[in-house]
Amino acid sequence: MRPPTRTSPVAALAAAALFLGACQGDDAEQPPAQPSASPAAAGAPEAARVGAADSACTLPVTFGTAEDWTAKAVKMDEDDELFAALAQRGPMTMACEVDAKPAGLIGFLRVWTGKTADPRAGLTAFIGDRALKPVFTEVQIGGQPGLEVVYEQKSQLDDELEPERAFLVPTGKGLVTVSLDSFDSGEYEDMLPAYELAKSSLKING
């Protein structure tokens, strides 16, 4: 998979694992992934915000980003079939990437937008029908009833099961989903504070 941002070959390979892993699954019985109980739940300090018209990505929401994480809008290229396929998950289309590489991590917070009448159905379609033992939790996000899912999927690199998570919130302009797309389980834990910051600081644009 080639990620929407243009990066070095090593970073591109790492990002390929993030995207292609989303298409993998395992029908064998596995224990459900559980939300982290680590201090990451408090979130990282906010260094900047993304989502406003004068920010790197114009979105239906704004949220805080951690120190050194950098945001970039994702521009659809309909002539690039592979790119278009990678930028579409269920009813959601990728709109923004918040890159962890400047902070020393390999991964992204990715923001997806879409429209569907049923948030649960939208998030279920987003993770795909081969996600392992998804656990859905109703949460308040930006003062609105939102939904978070924690699950596992098979790594594209070594077939190990890796934790995954995303949250979704309805807005007046459709649904917004934020996913944590890490390189491996170690990076996942290190990226959790930035993900929790996005969730706790999110505000819906008027």
N, C-alpha and C positions, 0 to 999 in steps of 0.2 A: 504494500500500500504506500502510496506517496501522499504525504500530508498536504493540506491546503497551503501551508506556508512553505516557502522555498528555503531549505536548510542544507547543511552539509550532508554528505552521504551517510555518516554515522548517525546523525540526528534523524535523517530520513528513515534509516533502517529501524531505529527505535520507535519512531512514530508509526511505522508500518505495522509493527507488532501491536501497537495500541488499537489501530483501526481493524486490522484483520482478525485480531482476537475477538472482537465484538461479534464476528460471524460464526465463532466456534462454540460448541457446547458439548455436553456429555449426558447421556440418558441414564447413567448409573446413579444409584441412590447416593446422595452426599448430604452432610449436615448443612442446614441453612446458614448463610453468612449472617452475622449479627453486627449491629451498630457498634462502633468503637467506644469503649468506656475510658479512653485515655484522655490526658489533659488537652488533646487536640480539640475536644468538644468546645472549649472556650474560644477557639478561633485565634488567628494571628492578628497582630496590630494592623490597622488599616493604614496603608501608605498612599493610596490613590483610589479614585473611583472610575468605573467604566459604565457606559450605557447612555450617558447624556449626549446631546447633539454635538457638543464640542469635544467629546472624548474620541478615543480610537475607534470605538464601535458604537453606533447609534442603535439602541435597543428599546423595547417596551419597559425595561426596568433599569435601575442602576444598582451597583453593589460595590463594596470595597475590595480592593486587591492588595495582596501582601507585598512587602518590600521586595523590589527588584523583579517582580513578575510583570511581564509586559503584554499588553493587549493588542490584537490586530484583527481588523474586520476580515471576514472570509467572503470573497467575491465569487459568485457562482460562474463557472465556465461550462455552459451547456454543450459546447463542442468537444469537451474532454469527458468522455463517457465514464472513465474510471474515477476521475475526480468527482463527477456528479453523483456517482453511486456511493462514494465514501462520505459525501457531505449530506446524505439523506438516510435517516433512520426512522422507519415507520412513518408517521405523519410529520416528523420534525426535520427541519433543514438547518444545517450549521450556519450560524451568523457571526460568530466571534470566537477567537482562541485567546486565552490568557496563558502565556508561555512561561513555564517554570525554569527554563534553561538558564536565564540570567541569574537566577537564585541558586544555581548549582544542582538542579534536579532535571530529570528527563520526563516530561509529561506536560499536560495541559489541563486547565479548566476550560471546557468547551460549552458554548452557549448555543442553544438550538431554539428555533421558533417554529410554530405551526398552529393549525386550527383544527380542533375536533370538539365535539359537544361533551365528551366524557373524558375527564382528566385521567381516570384510572385506565381506561382503554388506551389512551394516548401514551401513557408511560409504559404500559405493558407491551404495546407495539414497538416502542422505542428500544427497549432492551432485547426484544426478540423472543421467539417462542422456545429457544434453546438455552436461555439463561438458567443457571442452576439454582433451584430453591430460592426464588426471590422472596424477600420479606418487605411488604409495603407498610408504611407507617404514615398516618395522617399527622401533619405538622402545620403550625402557623408560620407563614413566610410572608414578610412584608405586610403584615396585618390581614392576610387573606388565608383561607384554608388551602393548604398545599399538600403535596404528597411526596414522600421520599421512598426510594427503593434501594435495598442493599442485597447484593447477590454475588455469585461467583461465576467465573468462566475459565475455560482452559487457556493457558498461555500459548501463544503461537510459537514461542521459542523452545520451550522444554516440556510442554504438556502438563505443567504444574497448575493447580487451581489458584487463581488470583482473585482477590476481593475487588468488587466494583460497586459503585454507588452513583446515584443521581437524584436530584430533586426537581419537582415541577410545580409551577404556580400559574394559575389563570390570571390574565390581565385583560384590560379592555380591548387589547389588540391581539388576542389569541393566547396560546400557551407559551410559556418559556420554560425550558429545561436546562439545567446546568449539570454537566457530568464531570466526574473526576476520572481522567484518563492517564493512568500512571504506567511506568515502564515495568515495574514488578511490585511485589508486596512490600518491600522495604521502602521504595519510593512512594507507594500508596500511603504508608503511615506518615512519612515526612510531608506529604502534600495535604494531609487531612486538615491542618490548621487553616490553610488558605481556602479550602472548600467550606469549612465551617464559617469562616469570615464572610464568604459570599452569601451563604444562607442566612446568617444572622443580621447582616447589614443591608440586605436587599430591600429596595423600595420600588414600588410600582409608579411609573411616570404618569403624570396627570394628563 
